[in-house]
Amino acid sequence: MDNNAIIKIQELGFQWQTEDPFLFAVHHKDFYPKGNGSMGVNPDALLGRHIGQDFVVKDGWRMYHGSKIPGFPGHPHRGFETVTVVREGFVDHADSLGASGRYSGGDVQWLTAGAGVQHSEMFPLINDDEKNTLELFQLWLNLPKSKKFTQPNFKMLWREDIPLYESIDSNDNKTKIEVVAGQLYDVKAEDPPPNSWASDANNLVAIWTITMQPNAIWVLPATEEGINRNLYFHRGSSLELNETKVAVRHGVKLKSNVKITLHNGKEEAHLLLLQARPIGEPVAQHGPFVMNTNEEIQQTFDDYHTTQFGGWPWLSNDPVHDKTKGRFAKYIDGREEIK
């Protein structure tokens, strides 16, 4: 085996190391308590927390920027896309264009911020009689200069529609890969939004969630040279990549044009793979704005101050939907999907 397939191994923090065109990757895992009947946290459980900026794990969970319901109240974006891959729990979406949605474990929301949008991402505690566990990945995927001012919109990739690739090794151990973006052999993902870097197959964008049974073996195929490829081992006991041991909660930067054998340990393993051809343009970033120059960042601040990217049509900055409502998406054109 060719151990030169591995370029670098790094420990994973709260924010994971990424490469062009991925700007940001974070893994949220919060074991929220029972809901209080209003999809929030009982006030007593909020004592001692830095409400509004609660990123320290206390009792197994965080409020983030939420005050009563955990999550991220209304905030702006411009110049890139957010891809939210939910594994467990619920997310309520609302945005400045009047669109909304509720999605949950197995669903993916792909939001193209483009020219500018405000949105909120709240985590309603639907269950009052049991704990509310939330697990999700949020990824930021850059847009090239030619697409940064595209019309904002989002697309739902519902769990029923996300294709699955399965491999069974010689010992009957399974590896399952959910192909959120890209293509794995003859398994092709649903189309991403039309202006995404991922919409051109030549860019070889891949977002795959990988689950390996204990002791499973699977070979990650090679792709073209020059593609940025990173594998994140976030849950399990042990893993070997071409006989190189990788500890859990570590990320591995891989050569893209070399196949690599994954040999799992004694516990089920969960991994995320991100790969893509780099955009290769300058990146100027200030918080939720990603442009190509500092002058464009300043113009973005001016534009947001003037337009608020469409304003905020909701009664609060942290809206959640009716507790009895199931999974749905309402788009800016009025079209609605109900699951």
Order of alpha helices (4+ residues) and beta strands (2+ residues): beta-beta-beta-beta-beta-beta-beta-beta-beta-beta-beta-beta-beta-beta-beta-beta-beta-beta-beta-beta-beta-beta-beta-beta-beta-alpha-beta-beta
